[in-house]
């Protein structure tokens, strides 16, 4: 997906992608191509939310790991 720290105002969901017709599309058409590829916009949102939840859970887990100490 590219650099998530890039603040250029571009959204990767709207970036150029090849449609089934073989034409390169961007913008709303690109979003529709991507959502169709994963069985609809609801599924696309589900995938994004799950990825965000997994990333945040990993960050919380890592934060807790740093506080653990080995005691003997």
mmCIF file as Biopython writes it, N, C-alpha, C and O atoms, coordinates in Angstrom:
data_model
#
loop_
_atom_site.group_PDB
_atom_site.id
_atom_site.type_symbol
_atom_site.label_atom_id
_atom_site.label_alt_id
_atom_site.label_comp_id
_atom_site.label_asym_id
_atom_site.label_entity_id
_atom_site.label_seq_id
_atom_site.pdbx_PDB_ins_code
_atom_site.Cartn_x
_atom_site.Cartn_y
_atom_site.Cartn_z
_atom_site.occupancy
_atom_site.B_iso_or_equiv
_atom_site.auth_seq_id
_atom_site.auth_asym_id
_atom_site.pdbx_PDB_model_num
ATOM 1   N N  . UNK A ? 1  ? 0.800   -1.201  0.000   1.0 0.0 1  A 1 
ATOM 2   C CA . UNK A ? 1  ? 0.000   0.000   0.000   1.0 0.0 1  A 1 
ATOM 3   C C  . UNK A ? 1  ? 0.835   1.255   0.000   1.0 0.0 1  A 1 
ATOM 4   O O  . UNK A ? 1  ? 0.299   2.344   -0.205  1.0 0.0 1  A 1 
ATOM 5   N N  . UNK A ? 2  ? 2.077   1.148   0.213   1.0 0.0 2  A 1 
ATOM 6   C CA . UNK A ? 2  ? 2.896   2.346   0.174   1.0 0.0 2  A 1 
ATOM 7   C C  . UNK A ? 2  ? 3.176   2.898   1.547   1.0 0.0 2  A 1 
ATOM 8   O O  . UNK A ? 2  ? 2.894   2.269   2.567   1.0 0.0 2  A 1 
ATOM 9   N N  . UNK A ? 3  ? 3.731   4.074   1.550   1.0 0.0 3  A 1 
ATOM 10  C CA . UNK A ? 3  ? 4.127   4.735   2.782   1.0 0.0 3  A 1 
ATOM 11  C C  . UNK A ? 3  ? 2.907   5.332   3.466   1.0 0.0 3  A 1 
ATOM 12  O O  . UNK A ? 3  ? 2.263   6.222   2.913   1.0 0.0 3  A 1 
ATOM 13  N N  . UNK A ? 4  ? 2.582   4.852   4.663   1.0 0.0 4  A 1 
ATOM 14  C CA . UNK A ? 4  ? 1.415   5.360   5.381   1.0 0.0 4  A 1 
ATOM 15  C C  . UNK A ? 4  ? 1.684   6.729   5.997   1.0 0.0 4  A 1 
ATOM 16  O O  . UNK A ? 4  ? 0.753   7.396   6.447   1.0 0.0 4  A 1 
ATOM 17  N N  . UNK A ? 5  ? 2.949   7.154   6.022   1.0 0.0 5  A 1 
ATOM 18  C CA . UNK A ? 5  ? 3.285   8.473   6.568   1.0 0.0 5  A 1 
ATOM 19  C C  . UNK A ? 5  ? 3.263   9.556   5.497   1.0 0.0 5  A 1 
ATOM 20  O O  . UNK A ? 5  ? 3.479   10.732  5.792   1.0 0.0 5  A 1 
ATOM 21  N N  . UNK A ? 6  ? 3.003   9.160   4.259   1.0 0.0 6  A 1 
ATOM 22  C CA . UNK A ? 6  ? 2.963   10.118  3.165   1.0 0.0 6  A 1 
ATOM 23  C C  . UNK A ? 6  ? 1.713   10.978  3.301   1.0 0.0 6  A 1 
ATOM 24  O O  . UNK A ? 6  ? 0.598   10.457  3.321   1.0 0.0 6  A 1 
ATOM 25  N N  . UNK A ? 7  ? 1.892   12.272  3.393   1.0 0.0 7  A 1 
ATOM 26  C CA . UNK A ? 7  ? 0.771   13.177  3.592   1.0 0.0 7  A 1 
ATOM 27  C C  . UNK A ? 7  ? 0.542   14.006  2.334   1.0 0.0 7  A 1 
ATOM 28  O O  . UNK A ? 7  ? 0.303   15.211  2.412   1.0 0.0 7  A 1 
ATOM 29  N N  . UNK A ? 8  ? 0.616   13.358  1.175   1.0 0.0 8  A 1 
ATOM 30  C CA . UNK A ? 8  ? 0.490   14.079  -0.085  1.0 0.0 8  A 1 
ATOM 31  C C  . UNK A ? 8  ? -0.960  14.294  -0.499  1.0 0.0 8  A 1 
ATOM 32  O O  . UNK A ? 8  ? -1.221  14.941  -1.513  1.0 0.0 8  A 1 
ATOM 33  N N  . UNK A ? 9  ? -1.903  13.763  0.267   1.0 0.0 9  A 1 
ATOM 34  C CA . UNK A ? 9  ? -3.303  13.935  -0.060  1.0 0.0 9  A 1 
ATOM 35  C C  . UNK A ? 9  ? -3.834  12.858  -0.985  1.0 0.0 9  A 1 
ATOM 36  O O  . UNK A ? 9  ? -4.985  12.932  -1.415  1.0 0.0 9  A 1 
ATOM 37  N N  . UNK A ? 10 ? -3.026  11.864  -1.300  1.0 0.0 10 A 1 
ATOM 38  C CA . UNK A ? 10 ? -3.500  10.786  -2.160  1.0 0.0 10 A 1 
ATOM 39  C C  . UNK A ? 10 ? -3.917  9.595   -1.314  1.0 0.0 10 A 1 
ATOM 40  O O  . UNK A ? 10 ? -3.326  9.321   -0.269  1.0 0.0 10 A 1 
ATOM 41  N N  . UNK A ? 11 ? -4.931  8.900   -1.773  1.0 0.0 11 A 1 
ATOM 42  C CA . UNK A ? 11 ? -5.428  7.724   -1.076  1.0 0.0 11 A 1 
ATOM 43  C C  . UNK A ? 11 ? -5.169  6.518   -1.963  1.0 0.0 11 A 1 
ATOM 44  O O  . UNK A ? 11 ? -5.597  6.511   -3.117  1.0 0.0 11 A 1 
ATOM 45  N N  . UNK A ? 12 ? -4.485  5.501   -1.465  1.0 0.0 12 A 1 
ATOM 46  C CA . UNK A ? 12 ? -4.151  4.353   -2.293  1.0 0.0 12 A 1 
ATOM 47  C C  . UNK A ? 12 ? -5.376  3.636   -2.869  1.0 0.0 12 A 1 
ATOM 48  O O  . UNK A ? 12 ? -5.267  2.997   -3.916  1.0 0.0 12 A 1 
ATOM 49  N N  . UNK A ? 13 ? -6.517  3.723   -2.223  1.0 0.0 13 A 1 
ATOM 50  C CA . UNK A ? 13 ? -7.716  3.078   -2.753  1.0 0.0 13 A 1 
ATOM 51  C C  . UNK A ? 13 ? -8.163  3.692   -4.068  1.0 0.0 13 A 1 
ATOM 52  O O  . UNK A ? 13 ? -8.833  3.034   -4.864  1.0 0.0 13 A 1 
ATOM 53  N N  . UNK A ? 14 ? -7.801  4.938   -4.304  1.0 0.0 14 A 1 
ATOM 54  C CA . UNK A ? 14 ? -8.211  5.647   -5.509  1.0 0.0 14 A 1 
ATOM 55  C C  . UNK A ? 14 ? -7.105  5.709   -6.562  1.0 0.0 14 A 1 
ATOM 56  O O  . UNK A ? 14 ? -7.293  6.307   -7.621  1.0 0.0 14 A 1 
ATOM 57  N N  . UNK A ? 15 ? -5.964  5.100   -6.280  1.0 0.0 15 A 1 
ATOM 58  C CA . UNK A ? 15 ? -4.842  5.141   -7.216  1.0 0.0 15 A 1 
ATOM 59  C C  . UNK A ? 15 ? -5.121  4.241   -8.426  1.0 0.0 15 A 1 
ATOM 60  O O  . UNK A ? 15 ? -6.051  3.433   -8.420  1.0 0.0 15 A 1 
ATOM 61  N N  . UNK A ? 16 ? -4.306  4.400   -9.442  1.0 0.0 16 A 1 
ATOM 62  C CA . UNK A ? 16 ? -4.516  3.681   -10.699 1.0 0.0 16 A 1 
ATOM 63  C C  . UNK A ? 16 ? -4.501  2.172   -10.499 1.0 0.0 16 A 1 
ATOM 64  O O  . UNK A ? 16 ? -3.698  1.627   -9.742  1.0 0.0 16 A 1 
ATOM 65  N N  . UNK A ? 17 ? -5.415  1.523   -11.202 1.0 0.0 17 A 1 
ATOM 66  C CA . UNK A ? 17 ? -5.503  0.066   -11.181 1.0 0.0 17 A 1 
ATOM 67  C C  . UNK A ? 17 ? -6.088  -0.372  -12.528 1.0 0.0 17 A 1 
ATOM 68  O O  . UNK A ? 17 ? -6.817  0.384   -13.171 1.0 0.0 17 A 1 
ATOM 69  N N  . UNK A ? 18 ? -5.764  -1.584  -12.941 1.0 0.0 18 A 1 
ATOM 70  C CA . UNK A ? 18 ? -6.295  -2.068  -14.208 1.0 0.0 18 A 1 
ATOM 71  C C  . UNK A ? 18 ? -7.659  -2.715  -13.988 1.0 0.0 18 A 1 
ATOM 72  O O  . UNK A ? 18 ? -7.803  -3.618  -13.165 1.0 0.0 18 A 1 
ATOM 73  N N  . UNK A ? 19 ? -8.646  -2.249  -14.724 1.0 0.0 19 A 1 
ATOM 74  C CA . UNK A ? 19 ? -9.992  -2.809  -14.660 1.0 0.0 19 A 1 
ATOM 75  C C  . UNK A ? 19 ? -10.063 -4.092  -15.468 1.0 0.0 19 A 1 
ATOM 76  O O  . UNK A ? 19 ? -9.143  -4.404  -16.224 1.0 0.0 19 A 1 
ATOM 77  N N  . UNK A ? 20 ? -11.148 -4.838  -15.314 1.0 0.0 20 A 1 
ATOM 78  C CA . UNK A ? 20 ? -11.326 -6.082  -16.070 1.0 0.0 20 A 1 
ATOM 79  C C  . UNK A ? 20 ? -11.275 -5.841  -17.575 1.0 0.0 20 A 1 
ATOM 80  O O  . UNK A ? 20 ? -10.888 -6.727  -18.337 1.0 0.0 20 A 1 
ATOM 81  N N  . UNK A ? 21 ? -11.666 -4.640  -18.001 1.0 0.0 21 A 1 
ATOM 82  C CA . UNK A ? 21 ? -11.665 -4.300  -19.424 1.0 0.0 21 A 1 
ATOM 83  C C  . UNK A ? 21 ? -10.253 -4.132  -19.983 1.0 0.0 21 A 1 
ATOM 84  O O  . UNK A ? 21 ? -10.061 -4.093  -21.198 1.0 0.0 21 A 1 
ATOM 85  N N  . UNK A ? 22 ? -9.263  -4.031  -19.086 1.0 0.0 22 A 1 
ATOM 86  C CA . UNK A ? 22 ? -7.887  -3.803  -19.505 1.0 0.0 22 A 1 
ATOM 87  C C  . UNK A ? 22 ? -7.495  -2.335  -19.473 1.0 0.0 22 A 1 
ATOM 88  O O  . UNK A ? 22 ? -6.335  -1.991  -19.696 1.0 0.0 22 A 1 
ATOM 89  N N  . UNK A ? 23 ? -8.466  -1.471  -19.195 1.0 0.0 23 A 1 
ATOM 90  C CA . UNK A ? 23 ? -8.191  -0.035  -19.093 1.0 0.0 23 A 1 
ATOM 91  C C  . UNK A ? 23 ? -7.671  0.308   -17.707 1.0 0.0 23 A 1 
ATOM 92  O O  . UNK A ? 23 ? -8.091  -0.271  -16.706 1.0 0.0 23 A 1 
ATOM 93  N N  . UNK A ? 24 ? -6.742  1.267   -17.671 1.0 0.0 24 A 1 
ATOM 94  C CA . UNK A ? 24 ? -6.281  1.798   -16.389 1.0 0.0 24 A 1 
ATOM 95  C C  . UNK A ? 24 ? -7.311  2.810   -15.906 1.0 0.0 24 A 1 
ATOM 96  O O  . UNK A ? 24 ? -7.710  3.703   -16.654 1.0 0.0 24 A 1 
ATOM 97  N N  . UNK A ? 25 ? -7.737  2.672   -14.666 1.0 0.0 25 A 1 
ATOM 98  C CA . UNK A ? 25 ? -8.709  3.599   -14.094 1.0 0.0 25 A 1 
ATOM 99  C C  . UNK A ? 25 ? -8.166  4.127   -12.777 1.0 0.0 25 A 1 
ATOM 100 O O  . UNK A ? 25 ? -7.293  3.512   -12.163 1.0 0.0 25 A 1 
ATOM 101 N N  . UNK A ? 26 ? -8.681  5.256   -12.353 1.0 0.0 26 A 1 
ATOM 102 C CA . UNK A ? 26 ? -8.295  5.824   -11.065 1.0 0.0 26 A 1 
ATOM 103 C C  . UNK A ? 26 ? -9.526  6.499   -10.478 1.0 0.0 26 A 1 
ATOM 104 O O  . UNK A ? 26 ? -10.588 6.539   -11.099 1.0 0.0 26 A 1 
ATOM 105 N N  . UNK A ? 27 ? -9.361  7.024   -9.279  1.0 0.0 27 A 1 
ATOM 106 C CA . UNK A ? 27 ? -10.476 7.707   -8.629  1.0 0.0 27 A 1 
ATOM 107 C C  . UNK A ? 27 ? -11.557 6.733   -8.190  1.0 0.0 27 A 1 
ATOM 108 O O  . UNK A ? 27 ? -11.272 5.619   -7.749  1.0 0.0 27 A 1 
ATOM 109 N N  . UNK A ? 28 ? -12.802 7.174   -8.319  1.0 0.0 28 A 1 
ATOM 110 C CA . UNK A ? 28 ? -13.932 6.347   -7.895  1.0 0.0 28 A 1 
ATOM 111 C C  . UNK A ? 28 ? -14.004 5.025   -8.628  1.0 0.0 28 A 1 
ATOM 112 O O  . UNK A ? 28 ? -14.391 4.013   -8.045  1.0 0.0 28 A 1 
ATOM 113 N N  . UNK A ? 29 ? -13.637 5.020   -9.903  1.0 0.0 29 A 1 
ATOM 114 C CA . UNK A ? 29 ? -13.641 3.772   -10.679 1.0 0.0 29 A 1 
ATOM 115 C C  . UNK A ? 29 ? -12.646 2.770   -10.096 1.0 0.0 29 A 1 
ATOM 116 O O  . UNK A ? 29 ? -12.931 1.574   -10.047 1.0 0.0 29 A 1 
ATOM 117 N N  . UNK A ? 30 ? -11.489 3.246   -9.656  1.0 0.0 30 A 1 
ATOM 118 C CA . UNK A ? 30 ? -10.494 2.365   -9.054  1.0 0.0 30 A 1 
ATOM 119 C C  . UNK A ? 30 ? -11.014 1.784   -7.744  1.0 0.0 30 A 1 
ATOM 120 O O  . UNK A ? 30 ? -10.802 0.607   -7.452  1.0 0.0 30 A 1 
ATOM 121 N N  . UNK A ? 31 ? -11.687 2.602   -6.966  1.0 0.0 31 A 1 
ATOM 122 C CA . UNK A ? 31 ? -12.283 2.111   -5.717  1.0 0.0 31 A 1 
ATOM 123 C C  . UNK A ? 31 ? -13.299 1.011   -6.016  1.0 0.0 31 A 1 
ATOM 124 O O  . UNK A ? 31 ? -13.342 0.000   -5.315  1.0 0.0 31 A 1 
ATOM 125 N N  . UNK A ? 32 ? -14.109 1.199   -7.046  1.0 0.0 32 A 1 
ATOM 126 C CA . UNK A ? 32 ? -15.102 0.190   -7.411  1.0 0.0 32 A 1 
ATOM 127 C C  . UNK A ? 32 ? -14.445 -1.104  -7.889  1.0 0.0 32 A 1 
ATOM 128 O O  . UNK A ? 32 ? -14.916 -2.193  -7.561  1.0 0.0 32 A 1 
ATOM 129 N N  . UNK A ? 33 ? -13.359 -0.995  -8.662  1.0 0.0 33 A 1 
ATOM 130 C CA . UNK A ? 33 ? -12.633 -2.188  -9.119  1.0 0.0 33 A 1 
ATOM 131 C C  . UNK A ? 33 ? -12.097 -2.952  -7.915  1.0 0.0 33 A 1 
ATOM 132 O O  . UNK A ? 33 ? -12.217 -4.175  -7.850  1.0 0.0 33 A 1 
ATOM 133 N N  . UNK A ? 34 ? -11.518 -2.247  -6.978  1.0 0.0 34 A 1 
ATOM 134 C CA . UNK A ? 34 ? -10.954 -2.896  -5.788  1.0 0.0 34 A 1 
ATOM 135 C C  . UNK A ? 34 ? -12.041 -3.524  -4.921  1.0 0.0 34 A 1 
ATOM 136 O O  . UNK A ? 34 ? -11.871 -4.638  -4.426  1.0 0.0 34 A 1 
ATOM 137 N N  . UNK A ? 35 ? -13.149 -2.824  -4.736  1.0 0.0 35 A 1 
ATOM 138 C CA . UNK A ? 35 ? -14.206 -3.381  -3.897  1.0 0.0 35 A 1 
ATOM 139 C C  . UNK A ? 35 ? -14.840 -4.599  -4.559  1.0 0.0 35 A 1 
ATOM 140 O O  . UNK A ? 35 ? -15.201 -5.554  -3.871  1.0 0.0 35 A 1 
ATOM 141 N N  . UNK A ? 36 ? -14.981 -4.582  -5.874  1.0 0.0 36 A 1 
ATOM 142 C CA . UNK A ? 36 ? -15.530 -5.737  -6.590  1.0 0.0 36 A 1 
ATOM 143 C C  . UNK A ? 36 ? -14.612 -6.952  -6.458  1.0 0.0 36 A 1 
ATOM 144 O O  . UNK A ? 36 ? -15.081 -8.087  -6.370  1.0 0.0 36 A 1 
ATOM 145 N N  . UNK A ? 37 ? -13.312 -6.706  -6.444  1.0 0.0 37 A 1 
ATOM 146 C CA . UNK A ? 37 ? -12.336 -7.794  -6.347  1.0 0.0 37 A 1 
ATOM 147 C C  . UNK A ? 37 ? -12.429 -8.552  -5.026  1.0 0.0 37 A 1 
ATOM 148 O O  . UNK A ? 37 ? -12.031 -9.714  -4.951  1.0 0.0 37 A 1 
ATOM 149 N N  . UNK A ? 38 ? -12.949 -7.906  -3.986  1.0 0.0 38 A 1 
ATOM 150 C CA . UNK A ? 38 ? -13.063 -8.557  -2.671  1.0 0.0 38 A 1 
ATOM 151 C C  . UNK A ? 38 ? -14.523 -8.789  -2.285  1.0 0.0 38 A 1 
ATOM 152 O O  . UNK A ? 38 ? -14.837 -8.940  -1.104  1.0 0.0 38 A 1 
ATOM 153 N N  . UNK A ? 39 ? -15.408 -8.816  -3.267  1.0 0.0 39 A 1 
ATOM 154 C CA . UNK A ? 39 ? -16.837 -9.109  -3.061  1.0 0.0 39 A 1 
ATOM 155 C C  . UNK A ? 39 ? -17.622 -7.964  -2.442  1.0 0.0 39 A 1 
ATOM 156 O O  . UNK A ? 39 ? -18.552 -8.202  -1.672  1.0 0.0 39 A 1 
ATOM 157 N N  . UNK A ? 40 ? -17.268 -6.739  -2.760  1.0 0.0 40 A 1 
ATOM 158 C CA . UNK A ? 40 ? -18.091 -5.597  -2.393  1.0 0.0 40 A 1 
ATOM 159 C C  . UNK A ? 40 ? -17.468 -4.647  -1.398  1.0 0.0 40 A 1 
ATOM 160 O O  . UNK A ? 40 ? -16.485 -4.972  -0.732  1.0 0.0 40 A 1 
ATOM 161 N N  . UNK A ? 41 ? -18.064 -3.447  -1.304  1.0 0.0 41 A 1 
ATOM 162 C CA . UNK A ? 41 ? -17.513 -2.415  -0.422  1.0 0.0 41 A 1 
ATOM 163 C C  . UNK A ? 41 ? -17.568 -2.786  1.058   1.0 0.0 41 A 1 
ATOM 164 O O  . UNK A ? 41 ? -16.685 -2.398  1.823   1.0 0.0 41 A 1 
ATOM 165 N N  . UNK A ? 42 ? -18.578 -3.521  1.463   1.0 0.0 42 A 1 
ATOM 166 C CA . UNK A ? 42 ? -18.656 -3.930  2.872   1.0 0.0 42 A 1 
ATOM 167 C C  . UNK A ? 42 ? -17.498 -4.836  3.244   1.0 0.0 42 A 1 
ATOM 168 O O  . UNK A ? 42 ? -16.940 -4.720  4.335   1.0 0.0 42 A 1 
ATOM 169 N N  . UNK A ? 43 ? -17.136 -5.731  2.348   1.0 0.0 43 A 1 
ATOM 170 C CA . UNK A ? 43 ? -16.001 -6.632  2.587   1.0 0.0 43 A 1 
ATOM 171 C C  . UNK A ? 43 ? -14.692 -5.855  2.602   1.0 0.0 43 A 1 
ATOM 172 O O  . UNK A ? 43 ? -13.797 -6.155  3.391   1.0 0.0 43 A 1 
ATOM 173 N N  . UNK A ? 44 ? -14.579 -4.857  1.729   1.0 0.0 44 A 1 
ATOM 174 C CA . UNK A ? 44 ? -13.387 -4.012  1.699   1.0 0.0 44 A 1 
ATOM 175 C C  . UNK A ? 44 ? -13.210 -3.295  3.039   1.0 0.0 44 A 1 
ATOM 176 O O  . UNK A ? 44 ? -12.102 -3.220  3.570   1.0 0.0 44 A 1 
ATOM 177 N N  . UNK A ? 45 ? -14.298 -2.776  3.573   1.0 0.0 45 A 1 
ATOM 178 C CA . UNK A ? 45 ? -14.255 -2.102  4.879   1.0 0.0 45 A 1 
ATOM 179 C C  . UNK A ? 45 ? -13.920 -3.100  5.976   1.0 0.0 45 A 1 
ATOM 180 O O  . UNK A ? 45 ? -13.134 -2.795  6.873   1.0 0.0 45 A 1 
ATOM 181 N N  . UNK A ? 46 ? -14.509 -4.289  5.913   1.0 0.0 46 A 1 
ATOM 182 C CA . UNK A ? 46 ? -14.223 -5.329  6.912   1.0 0.0 46 A 1 
ATOM 183 C C  . UNK A ? 46 ? -12.746 -5.670  6.944   1.0 0.0 46 A 1 
ATOM 184 O O  . UNK A ? 46 ? -12.154 -5.809  8.014   1.0 0.0 46 A 1 
ATOM 185 N N  . UNK A ? 47 ? -12.151 -5.806  5.761   1.0 0.0 47 A 1 
ATOM 186 C CA . UNK A ? 47 ? -10.726 -6.122  5.658   1.0 0.0 47 A 1 
ATOM 187 C C  . UNK A ? 47 ? -9.881  -5.003  6.264   1.0 0.0 47 A 1 
ATOM 188 O O  . UNK A ? 47 ? -8.922  -5.265  6.990   1.0 0.0 47 A 1 
ATOM 189 N N  . UNK A ? 48 ? -10.242 -3.751  5.962   1.0 0.0 48 A 1 
ATOM 190 C CA . UNK A ? 48 ? -9.487  -2.600  6.481   1.0 0.0 48 A 1 
ATOM 191 C C  . UNK A ? 48 ? -9.593  -2.506  7.996   1.0 0.0 48 A 1 
ATOM 192 O O  . UNK A ? 48 ? -8.601  -2.249  8.678   1.0 0.0 48 A 1 
ATOM 193 N N  . UNK A ? 49 ? -10.790 -2.713  8.518   1.0 0.0 49 A 1 
ATOM 194 C CA . UNK A ? 49 ? -10.986 -2.633  9.970   1.0 0.0 49 A 1 
ATOM 195 C C  . UNK A ? 49 ? -10.215 -3.752  10.669  1.0 0.0 49 A 1 
ATOM 196 O O  . UNK A ? 49 ? -9.591  -3.525  11.706  1.0 0.0 49 A 1 
ATOM 197 N N  . UNK A ? 50 ? -10.256 -4.959  10.102  1.0 0.0 50 A 1 
ATOM 198 C CA . UNK A ? 50 ? -9.516  -6.069  10.705  1.0 0.0 50 A 1 
ATOM 199 C C  . UNK A ? 50 ? -8.018  -5.789  10.707  1.0 0.0 50 A 1 
ATOM 200 O O  . UNK A ? 50 ? -7.336  -6.075  11.691  1.0 0.0 50 A 1 
ATOM 201 N N  . UNK A ? 51 ? -7.502  -5.234  9.618   1.0 0.0 51 A 1 
ATOM 202 C CA . UNK A ? 51 ? -6.074  -4.913  9.555   1.0 0.0 51 A 1 
ATOM 203 C C  . UNK A ? 51 ? -5.705  -3.860  10.597  1.0 0.0 51 A 1 
ATOM 204 O O  . UNK A ? 51 ? -4.661  -3.959  11.242  1.0 0.0 51 A 1 
ATOM 205 N N  . UNK A ? 52 ? -6.564  -2.852  10.761  1.0 0.0 52 A 1 
ATOM 206 C CA . UNK A ? 52 ? -6.307  -1.807  11.755  1.0 0.0 52 A 1 
ATOM 207 C C  . UNK A ? 52 ? -6.360  -2.386  13.165  1.0 0.0 52 A 1 
ATOM 208 O O  . UNK A ? 52 ? -5.531  -2.042  14.008  1.0 0.0 52 A 1 
ATOM 209 N N  . UNK A ? 53 ? -7.321  -3.254  13.422  1.0 0.0 53 A 1 
ATOM 210 C CA . UNK A ? 53 ? -7.435  -3.881  14.743  1.0 0.0 53 A 1 
ATOM 211 C C  . UNK A ? 53 ? -6.238  -4.765  15.034  1.0 0.0 53 A 1 
ATOM 212 O O  . UNK A ? 53 ? -5.696  -4.735  16.138  1.0 0.0 53 A 1 
ATOM 213 N N  . UNK A ? 54 ? -5.819  -5.556  14.047  1.0 0.0 54 A 1 
ATOM 214 C CA . UNK A ? 54 ? -4.641  -6.407  14.223  1.0 0.0 54 A 1 
ATOM 215 C C  . UNK A ? 54 ? -3.400  -5.576  14.516  1.0 0.0 54 A 1 
ATOM 216 O O  . UNK A ? 54 ? -2.606  -5.933  15.386  1.0 0.0 54 A 1 
ATOM 217 N N  . UNK A ? 55 ? -3.225  -4.469  13.795  1.0 0.0 55 A 1 
ATOM 218 C CA . UNK A ? 55 ? -2.058  -3.603  14.007  1.0 0.0 55 A 1 
ATOM 219 C C  . UNK A ? 55 ? -2.087  -2.966  15.394  1.0 0.0 55 A 1 
ATOM 220 O O  . UNK A ? 55 ? -1.060  -2.884  16.068  1.0 0.0 55 A 1 
ATOM 221 N N  . UNK A ? 56 ? -3.256  -2.522  15.810  1.0 0.0 56 A 1 
ATOM 222 C CA . UNK A ? 56 ? -3.335  -1.885  17.136  1.0 0.0 56 A 1 
ATOM 223 C C  . UNK A ? 56 ? -3.146  -2.914  18.245  1.0 0.0 56 A 1 
ATOM 224 O O  . UNK A ? 56 ? -2.514  -2.616  19.258  1.0 0.0 56 A 1 
ATOM 225 N N  . UNK A ? 57 ? -3.680  -4.111  18.072  1.0 0.0 57 A 1 
ATOM 226 C CA . UNK A ? 57 ? -3.467  -5.163  19.069  1.0 0.0 57 A 1 
ATOM 227 C C  . UNK A ? 57 ? -1.998  -5.549  19.157  1.0 0.0 57 A 1 
ATOM 228 O O  . UNK A ? 57 ? -1.485  -5.798  20.249  1.0 0.0 57 A 1 
ATOM 229 N N  . UNK A ? 58 ? -1.320  -5.600  18.019  1.0 0.0 58 A 1 
ATOM 230 C CA . UNK A ? 58 ? 0.111   -5.915  18.018  1.0 0.0 58 A 1 
ATOM 231 C C  . UNK A ? 58 ? 0.911   -4.824  18.736  1.0 0.0 58 A 1 
ATOM 232 O O  . UNK A ? 58 ? 1.865   -5.115  19.457  1.0 0.0 58 A 1 
ATOM 233 N N  . UNK A ? 59 ? 0.511   -3.572  18.530  1.0 0.0 59 A 1 
ATOM 234 C CA . UNK A ? 59 ? 1.198   -2.460  19.199  1.0 0.0 59 A 1 
ATOM 235 C C  . UNK A ? 59 ? 0.996   -2.528  20.709  1.0 0.0 59 A 1 
ATOM 236 O O  . UNK A ? 59 ? 1.932   -2.287  21.472  1.0 0.0 59 A 1 
ATOM 237 N N  . UNK A ? 60 ? -0.210  -2.853  21.139  1.0 0.0 60 A 1 
ATOM 238 C CA . UNK A ? 60 ? -0.489  -2.985  22.578  1.0 0.0 60 A 1 
ATOM 239 C C  . UNK A ? 60 ? 0.303   -4.142  23.148  1.0 0.0 60 A 1 
ATOM 240 O O  . UNK A ? 60 ? 0.895   -4.024  24.220  1.0 0.0 60 A 1 
ATOM 241 N N  . UNK A ? 61 ? 0.321   -5.264  22.437  1.0 0.0 61 A 1 
ATOM 242 C CA . UNK A ? 61 ? 1.067   -6.439  22.892  1.0 0.0 61 A 1 
ATOM 243 C C  . UNK A ? 61 ? 2.553   -6.108  23.013  1.0 0.0 61 A 1 
ATOM 244 O O  . UNK A ? 61 ? 3.195   -6.488  23.993  1.0 0.0 61 A 1 
ATOM 245 N N  . UNK A ? 62 ? 3.096   -5.409  22.034  1.0 0.0 62 A 1 
ATOM 246 C CA . UNK A ? 62 ? 4.516   -5.041  22.053  1.0 0.0 62 A 1 
ATOM 247 C C  . UNK A ? 62 ? 4.815   -4.109  23.216  1.0 0.0 62 A 1 
ATOM 248 O O  . UNK A ? 62 ? 5.864   -4.221  23.850  1.0 0.0 62 A 1 
ATOM 249 N N  . UNK A ? 63 ? 3.902   -3.195  23.499  1.0 0.0 63 A 1 
ATOM 250 C CA . UNK A ? 63 ? 4.082   -2.257  24.612  1.0 0.0 63 A 1 
ATOM 251 C C  . UNK A ? 63 ? 4.129   -3.012  25.934  1.0 0.0 63 A 1 
ATOM 252 O O  . UNK A ? 63 ? 4.933   -2.687  26.808  1.0 0.0 63 A 1 
ATOM 253 N N  . UNK A ? 64 ? 3.269   -4.020  26.083  1.0 0.0 64 A 1 
ATOM 254 C CA . UNK A ? 64 ? 3.261   -4.810  27.314  1.0 0.0 64 A 1 
ATOM 255 C C  . UNK A ? 64 ? 4.499   -5.686  27.426  1.0 0.0 64 A 1 
ATOM 256 O O  . UNK A ? 64 ? 5.009   -5.906  28.525  1.0 0.0 64 A 1 
ATOM 257 N N  . UNK A ? 65 ? 4.987   -6.189  26.291  1.0 0.0 65 A 1 
ATOM 258 C CA . UNK A ? 65 ? 6.190   -7.025  26.303  1.0 0.0 65 A 1 
ATOM 259 C C  . UNK A ? 65 ? 7.389   -6.245  26.815  1.0 0.0 65 A 1 
ATOM 260 O O  . UNK A ? 65 ? 8.245   -6.802  27.502  1.0 0.0 65 A 1 
ATOM 261 N N  . UNK A ? 66 ? 7.457   -4.953  26.485  1.0 0.0 66 A 1 
ATOM 262 C CA . UNK A ? 66 ? 8.598   -4.138  26.922  1.0 0.0 66 A 1 
ATOM 263 C C  . UNK A ? 66 ? 8.620   -3.980  28.438  1.0 0.0 66 A 1 
ATOM 264 O O  . UNK A ? 66 ? 9.677   -3.736  29.020  1.0 0.0 66 A 1 
ATOM 265 N N  . UNK A ? 67 ? 7.457   -4.115  29.084  1.0 0.0 67 A 1 
ATOM 266 C CA . UNK A ? 67 ? 7.374   -3.949  30.530  1.0 0.0 67 A 1 
ATOM 267 C C  . UNK A ? 67 ? 7.651   -5.235  31.287  1.0 0.0 67 A 1 
ATOM 268 O O  . UNK A ? 67 ? 7.845   -5.211  32.502  1.0 0.0 67 A 1 
ATOM 269 N N  . UNK A ? 68 ? 7.671   -6.369  30.573  1.0 0.0 68 A 1 
ATOM 270 C CA . UNK A ? 68 ? 7.921   -7.655  31.231  1.0 0.0 68 A 1 
ATOM 271 C C  . UNK A ? 68 ? 9.397   -7.793  31.581  1.0 0.0 68 A 1 
ATOM 272 O O  . UNK A ? 68 ? 10.280  -7.398  30.819  1.0 0.0 68 A 1 
ATOM 273 N N  . UNK A ? 69 ? 9.634   -8.360  32.747  1.0 0.0 69 A 1 
ATOM 274 C CA . UNK A ? 69 ? 11.001  -8.621  33.181  1.0 0.0 69 A 1 
ATOM 275 C C  . UNK A ? 69 ? 11.128  -10.070 33.611  1.0 0.0 69 A 1 
ATOM 276 O O  . UNK A ? 69 ? 10.195  -10.649 34.167  1.0 0.0 69 A 1 
ATOM 277 N N  . UNK A ? 70 ? 12.273  -10.641 33.353  1.0 0.0 70 A 1 
ATOM 278 C CA . UNK A ? 70 ? 12.531  -12.001 33.781  1.0 0.0 70 A 1 
ATOM 279 C C  . UNK A ? 70 ? 12.953  -11.968 35.224  1.0 0.0 70 A 1 
ATOM 280 O O  . UNK A ? 70 ? 13.869  -11.234 35.597  1.0 0.0 70 A 1 
ATOM 281 N N  . UNK A ? 71 ? 12.286  -12.763 36.043  1.0 0.0 71 A 1 
ATOM 282 C CA . UNK A ? 71 ? 12.600  -12.832 37.475  1.0 0.0 71 A 1 
ATOM 283 C C  . UNK A ? 71 ? 13.046  -14.256 37.790  1.0 0.0 71 A 1 
ATOM 284 O O  . UNK A ? 71 ? 12.374  -15.225 37.438  1.0 0.0 71 A 1 
ATOM 285 N N  . UNK A ? 72 ? 14.178  -14.361 38.452  1.0 0.0 72 A 1 
ATOM 286 C CA . UNK A ? 72 ? 14.641  -15.726 38.799  1.0 0.0 72 A 1 
ATOM 287 C C  . UNK A ? 72 ? 14.838  -15.872 40.274  1.0 0.0 72 A 1 
ATOM 288 O O  . UNK A ? 72 ? 15.221  -16.943 40.742  1.0 0.0 72 A 1 
#
